[in-house]
Each structure stands twice: as C-alpha cells, then as structure tokens.
Amino acid sequence: MALQAISAEIESARAKSAHAAQHVQLVAVSKMQDAAAIMPLLEAGHRVFGENRVQETAGKWPALRAQYGDIQLHLIGHLQTNKAKDAVALFDVIETIDSGRIALVLSEEMQKQDRNLACFIQVNTGEEAQKDGIAPRDVEKLLRVCREDAGLNIKGLMCIPPAGELPDMHFALLHKLAHESGLPSLSMGMSADFKTAIRYGATHVRIGTALFGARESA
Ligand SMILES: *Cc1c(COP(=O)(O)O)cnc(C)c1O
C-alpha cells in the first residue's frame, strides 16, 4: 500500500538530512477522495488527514470520525469567514490563517464552541497575486494579532511554493521566518517535493496524489 511506501520515504529523507525535524507528520490529503478510498488508510491506523473544503468535509468526515475516532483533520484550503463556524466544528487544525479578520472570527467561534484548534499562518512565499497567504514581511504583525488580539494557538507556518519554480528557496524562507518568530512547526512539501521540504525542516508534509493516485478533476 502507498501509505507504507510514503511513510518509509518520509522517514528515510528525515534520517538522511542534518536539518530535518525530529518527527515529520504525514498529513494525508484526502480532498476529492470518497470514504471508500480513505478507509484503507484508517484501517491501517493512519489518523491525520487534510481537506481543503469545509462543505466536502462536512459530507464525508462525521461518519468516518464516528466509526474510527481519534482523527485529526487539518484544513489546508482557504477559509471564508462565513464558514468559520463549521470549520471550527469539523477540523482540529487550521493551516490557512492569512488575515487578522479570519483570526478574530475563528477566535470568537472557538470560544462559542469551547474548542481550541491549533493554527498555522499561511505565507505566500512567492508573493503571487492570485495565491492566498500573507506576504513574508507581514508575518510578524499577523502573528501578534493572532496571539494578542485573538488568543489563537499558533503552532507554525504553512506555504505552497509557486508552480514551475524550484521549491527550495520557498522552503528555506518559510524555515527562516518560523525560526525568527520562534514557531516550532512547518507545514510544507506535497507529493512532488516533500523530500526537499523535509531537508529544509518540514514538520508536516501534505501528501495527496502520491498516496491516493491522481484526483479526478471537479
Ligand atoms: C491538494 C493539496 C495538497 C496535496 O497535493 P498533492 O500534490 O496531491 O500531494 C497539499 N497541500 C494543499 C494546500 C493542497 O491543496
């Protein structure tokens, strides 16, 4: 099964690299995969998954959670304020905080629901106009808002490097920003580049295609 092969590749990349994290968490990206595709991973004992849409997660995961328990779901897609309530109820980790406004709305929802989700700030390391995430120079300011004004539990930073570029510079930049802010977690690396990300200190790799095969287009 691909889960074992990918887990072994993660561990081998980790063991080979001087700057790798002590532990690299595989976040299995199950977006656009149905319950039948996800269940073999759950049966094999994997419990950490990533989804990019609140709606899709609401349709898929409550039943799987009831059956398997103990699951940790990461939101890895953009979050709109009007979905914050559902996101807080459905997810355990939000990886895509990219504005003070979403931080404050999430904070209010967490208080209402008495839930304390771990969060990552998404950084637009390539400063691409069409991409979500905050510019590298604004990380420090947003981190302050998240902590002091919203009281969020910010664990680290997340990025998606620009397509068609070597990811190294982006992973190195995210590592530097996290280090400067004293943040312990780095969510970076996908199917095509997770080994590179691990070399730059990734603590979370988000892998879909290499685990599940190609997604059918929407
Ligand atoms: C889809 C997605 C992934 C997984 O990508 P693969 O190339 O299928 O491994 C990782 N991170 C984010 C934010 C995604 O949207």
The ligand as an SDF file (V2000), in Angstrom:
LIG
                    3D

 15 15  0  0  0  0  0  0  0  0999 V2000
   -4.0600   19.3330   -2.7990 C   0  0  0  0  0  0  0  0  0  0  0  0
   -3.1310   19.9050   -1.8150 C   0  0  0  0  0  0  0  0  0  0  0  0
   -2.0230   19.1600   -1.3640 C   0  0  0  0  0  0  0  0  0  0  0  0
   -1.6690   17.7900   -1.8750 C   0  0  0  0  0  0  0  0  0  0  0  0
   -1.1410   17.8650   -3.1680 O   0  0  0  0  0  0  0  0  0  0  0  0
   -0.5830   16.5590   -3.9130 P   0  0  0  0  0  0  0  0  0  0  0  0
    0.2420   17.1190   -4.9920 O   0  0  0  0  0  0  0  0  0  0  0  0
   -1.7620   15.7950   -4.3870 O   0  0  0  0  0  0  0  0  0  0  0  0
    0.2110   15.7910   -2.9260 O   0  0  0  0  0  0  0  0  0  0  0  0
   -1.2140   19.7490   -0.4110 C   0  0  0  0  0  0  0  0  0  0  0  0
   -1.4690   20.9870    0.0870 N   0  0  0  0  0  0  0  0  0  0  0  0
   -2.5180   21.7190   -0.3240 C   0  0  0  0  0  0  0  0  0  0  0  0
   -2.7260   23.0700    0.2600 C   0  0  0  0  0  0  0  0  0  0  0  0
   -3.3700   21.1950   -1.2920 C   0  0  0  0  0  0  0  0  0  0  0  0
   -4.4150   21.9530   -1.6900 O   0  0  0  0  0  0  0  0  0  0  0  0
  1  2  1  0
  2  3  1  0
  2 14  2  0
  3  4  1  0
  3 10  2  0
  4  5  1  0
  5  6  1  0
  6  7  2  0
  6  8  1  0
  6  9  1  0
 10 11  1  0
 11 12  2  0
 12 13  1  0
 12 14  1  0
 14 15  1  0
M  END
$$$$
